[in-house]
């Protein structure tokens, strides 16, 4: 399955909830979901069909997968890993997703959304513990330091981002050093430190069928 490259606002309308896949537009009146919250397609204006239990579980999985920009095969692999770890499987799944390098770059404020963060990581703009990493799915650990490469700081793109660092709240499990253009993973997040509004237990139930 290839990565979705169409209009991301359609994904919000399909899931019936704002996924914040764009930057400032999601917070303005130009947001497509606010103007047209019905499902996409020619039958979107009609009445929604009654959702089955399976449909409810599936939509929760699809919503979570789209928030983090993860393909189906990757997502299933993360679930297998979460199930192998000790603790609550749903919480472990979210912890794995939050530990992705592209998500941490977004959380620190170096990108406006996870899509942009994934692209910046792929272009080699970030270092993890002083080593260049261009794999968006790279799993960061407690104590890791994620820094903007020195050569990237002179570009116009990052100058504007650097000026806006700190304007967006940084999760408690991360620490941002604005002057050094870097962040530190203090610890892996607990469930109450992850602000993504998903019912992870429905995903566990779906894969446990």
C-alpha positions as CSV (number, residue, x, y, z in Angstrom):
1,X,0.0,0.0,0.0
2,X,1.5,3.4,-1.0
3,X,1.5,6.5,1.1
4,X,-1.6,8.7,0.7
5,X,-0.7,11.8,-1.4
6,X,-4.1,13.4,-1.9
7,X,-5.8,16.3,-0.1
8,X,-5.2,15.7,3.6
9,X,-8.4,17.6,4.6
10,X,-10.3,14.6,3.1
11,X,-8.9,12.4,5.8
12,X,-10.2,14.6,8.5
13,X,-13.7,14.6,6.9
14,X,-13.5,10.8,6.5
15,X,-12.7,10.3,10.1
16,X,-15.2,12.9,11.3
17,X,-12.7,14.7,13.5
18,X,-10.0,17.3,12.9
19,X,-6.6,15.5,12.7
20,X,-4.5,18.8,12.4
21,X,-2.6,17.5,9.4
22,X,-1.9,21.0,8.1
23,X,-0.2,23.9,9.9
24,X,-1.9,27.2,10.7
25,X,-4.8,26.6,8.4
26,X,-6.3,24.1,10.8
27,X,-6.8,26.9,13.3
28,X,-8.4,29.4,10.9
29,X,-11.8,29.7,9.2
30,X,-10.2,28.3,6.0
31,X,-10.1,24.8,7.5
32,X,-12.0,22.5,5.1
33,X,-13.3,20.4,8.0
34,X,-14.9,23.4,9.7
35,X,-16.5,24.5,6.5
36,X,-17.6,21.1,5.3
37,X,-17.5,18.4,8.0
38,X,-19.5,15.8,6.0
39,X,-17.7,12.7,4.6
40,X,-16.0,13.1,1.2
41,X,-17.6,11.8,-1.9
42,X,-20.8,12.3,-3.7
43,X,-22.8,10.6,-0.9
44,X,-21.1,12.6,1.8
45,X,-24.1,14.9,2.3
46,X,-26.4,12.0,2.9
47,X,-27.2,10.3,6.2
48,X,-24.4,8.2,7.7
49,X,-25.1,4.5,7.7
50,X,-25.3,2.8,11.1
51,X,-21.8,2.0,12.2
52,X,-21.0,-1.6,13.3
53,X,-18.7,-2.6,16.1
54,X,-16.1,-3.6,13.6
55,X,-16.5,-0.2,11.8
56,X,-16.0,1.6,15.1
57,X,-12.8,-0.3,15.8
58,X,-11.5,0.2,12.2
59,X,-12.1,3.9,12.2
60,X,-10.2,4.3,15.5
61,X,-7.2,2.5,14.0
62,X,-7.4,4.4,10.7
63,X,-7.6,7.7,12.6
64,X,-4.5,6.9,14.8
65,X,-2.6,5.7,11.7
66,X,-3.3,8.9,9.8
67,X,-2.5,11.2,12.7
68,X,1.0,9.8,12.8
69,X,1.4,9.2,9.1
70,X,2.1,5.5,9.4
71,X,1.4,2.9,6.7
72,X,-0.7,-0.2,7.5
73,X,2.3,-2.6,7.6
74,X,4.3,-0.3,9.9
75,X,1.3,0.1,12.2
76,X,0.7,-3.6,12.5
77,X,4.4,-4.1,13.2
78,X,4.2,-1.4,16.0
79,X,1.2,-3.3,17.5
80,X,3.2,-6.6,17.5
81,X,6.1,-4.8,19.3
82,X,3.7,-3.2,21.8
83,X,2.1,-6.5,22.6
84,X,5.5,-8.0,23.2
85,X,6.4,-5.3,25.7
86,X,5.4,-5.4,29.4
87,X,2.5,-3.1,30.4
88,X,-0.8,-2.1,28.7
89,X,-0.6,-2.8,25.0
90,X,-2.5,0.3,23.9
91,X,-0.3,2.6,25.9
92,X,2.8,0.9,24.6
93,X,1.6,1.4,21.1
94,X,1.1,5.1,21.6
95,X,4.5,5.3,23.3
96,X,6.1,3.7,20.2
97,X,4.4,6.1,17.9
98,X,5.4,9.1,20.0
99,X,9.0,8.0,20.1
100,X,9.4,8.2,16.3
101,X,11.9,10.8,15.3
102,X,9.6,12.7,13.0
103,X,7.0,13.0,15.8
104,X,9.6,14.3,18.2
105,X,10.8,16.9,15.7
106,X,7.2,18.0,15.4
107,X,6.6,18.0,19.1
108,X,9.7,20.2,19.7
109,X,8.4,22.8,17.2
110,X,10.9,22.3,14.4
111,X,8.0,21.5,12.0
112,X,4.4,22.7,11.6
113,X,3.0,19.2,11.3
114,X,4.2,15.6,11.2
115,X,4.1,15.5,7.4
116,X,6.6,18.4,7.2
117,X,8.7,16.8,10.0
118,X,9.0,13.6,8.1
119,X,10.2,15.4,5.0
120,X,12.8,17.4,7.0
121,X,14.2,14.3,8.6
122,X,14.5,12.5,5.3
123,X,16.5,15.4,4.0
124,X,19.0,15.0,6.8
125,X,18.4,18.2,8.7
126,X,18.6,16.6,12.1
127,X,21.1,14.8,14.3
128,X,20.5,12.3,17.1
129,X,23.3,12.3,19.6
130,X,25.5,14.1,17.1
131,X,24.9,11.6,14.3
132,X,22.8,12.4,11.2
133,X,19.7,10.3,11.0
134,X,17.4,10.5,8.0
135,X,14.9,7.8,9.0
136,X,11.6,9.3,10.2
137,X,10.6,6.1,12.0
138,X,13.9,6.0,14.0
139,X,13.0,5.1,17.6
140,X,14.3,7.6,20.1
141,X,15.1,6.7,23.7
142,X,15.3,8.5,27.0
143,X,18.4,10.7,27.1
144,X,18.6,11.1,23.3
145,X,19.4,14.6,22.1
146,X,17.8,15.7,18.8
147,X,19.5,18.8,17.3
148,X,19.1,20.8,14.1
149,X,22.2,20.4,11.9
150,X,24.4,23.5,11.9
151,X,24.3,23.9,8.1
152,X,20.5,23.9,8.2
153,X,20.3,26.8,10.6
154,X,21.3,29.3,7.9
155,X,18.5,28.4,5.5
156,X,15.5,30.8,5.3
157,X,13.2,27.9,6.1
158,X,14.7,27.2,9.4
159,X,15.4,30.8,10.4
160,X,11.6,31.4,10.5
161,X,11.1,28.2,12.5
162,X,13.9,29.0,14.9
163,X,12.3,32.4,15.5
164,X,9.0,30.7,16.4
165,X,10.5,28.0,18.7
166,X,8.8,27.9,22.0
167,X,5.6,29.4,20.9
168,X,3.9,26.0,20.8
169,X,3.8,24.1,24.1
170,X,6.4,21.3,24.4
171,X,5.3,18.1,26.1
172,X,6.7,17.5,29.6
173,X,8.6,14.4,28.5
174,X,10.7,16.6,26.2
175,X,13.0,19.5,26.9
176,X,13.7,22.3,24.3
177,X,16.9,24.3,24.2
178,X,15.9,27.2,21.9
179,X,19.4,28.8,21.8
180,X,21.0,25.5,21.0
181,X,18.3,24.5,18.5
182,X,18.0,21.1,20.1
183,X,15.8,19.0,22.3
184,X,16.2,16.2,24.8
185,X,14.0,13.2,25.5
186,X,13.7,13.3,29.3
187,X,11.7,10.1,29.4
188,X,9.3,8.1,27.3
189,X,5.8,9.5,27.6
190,X,3.1,8.1,29.9
191,X,-0.5,8.0,28.6
192,X,-1.5,11.2,30.4
193,X,1.3,13.0,28.7
194,X,0.1,12.1,25.2
195,X,-2.6,14.6,24.0
196,X,-3.8,12.5,21.0
197,X,-7.5,11.9,21.4
198,X,-7.7,8.2,20.5
199,X,-9.3,5.2,22.2
200,X,-6.3,2.9,21.9
201,X,-8.2,0.0,23.5
202,X,-10.4,-0.2,20.4
203,X,-7.3,-0.8,18.3
204,X,-6.1,-3.6,20.6
205,X,-9.6,-5.2,20.4
206,X,-9.5,-4.9,16.5
207,X,-6.1,-6.7,16.2
208,X,-7.1,-9.2,18.9
209,X,-10.0,-10.5,16.8
